[in-house]
Amino acid sequence: MKEIVEKVGVNYKRIPAQIFVLVGLCLLGGVAYGGLVFTGGVFGDDPNALYAYQRLGREGFDAFYGWARPFSTWMHKLVIPLTGINMRRINLVTIGLRVLSSWMLYLLMRSMGEGSEEMA
């Protein structure tokens, strides 16, 4: 990362570490999951969950995920009405949420007091 920034010509020492981490997480998320956005990929149990949503509305997620993954129900209830049933948009939003939650965990670890700089 350091070499890339030097080639671009940016003085990386002036950029806060939090921004470096966010950029790195965005790049990592793009490499790991970016193919799903461009292909509109559907994976795992997405087709079944979307079918439950089409049949029962937002409560379809409770019926499908509620017994095993209650966290997934509220996330899907928020994301799907905003994105519609468009896998590119759904994947883009969920990748963004993954990157954001990873960055927030980094910021939390960094702020945990004495010695937190080394831990993060």
C-alpha positions, 0 to 999 in steps of 0.5 A: 500500500505504501508503494502505491501511495508513493507512486501516486505522489501523495504524502502518506504521512499526512493521511490519518491511519483510520483513512488508510484502514478504510481504503484498505478495507474497501480494496479488500472488500472489492477484491473479495466480493466485487465479482458478485456486484458485477455479475449480479450473483446470487449465492447460498440461500438468497433465492429462497429468502427473496422468494419468501420476501416476495410471497410474505413481504418483510415478515417472510424473512422472519419465517425464513431466517428467524429460527437460525439467524435473527440478525439477518432478519432485521438487516434484510428488512432494512436493505431489501425495501431500499434496493428492491429485488436487484442482486447488484444493489443488494450485494453492493449494500451488503459489501458496504455494510461489511466494510463499514462494520469492519472499520467500526471494529477497528476504530473501537479497538483503537479507542480502547485506551492505553496500548490500543494503537498496538492492538489495532 
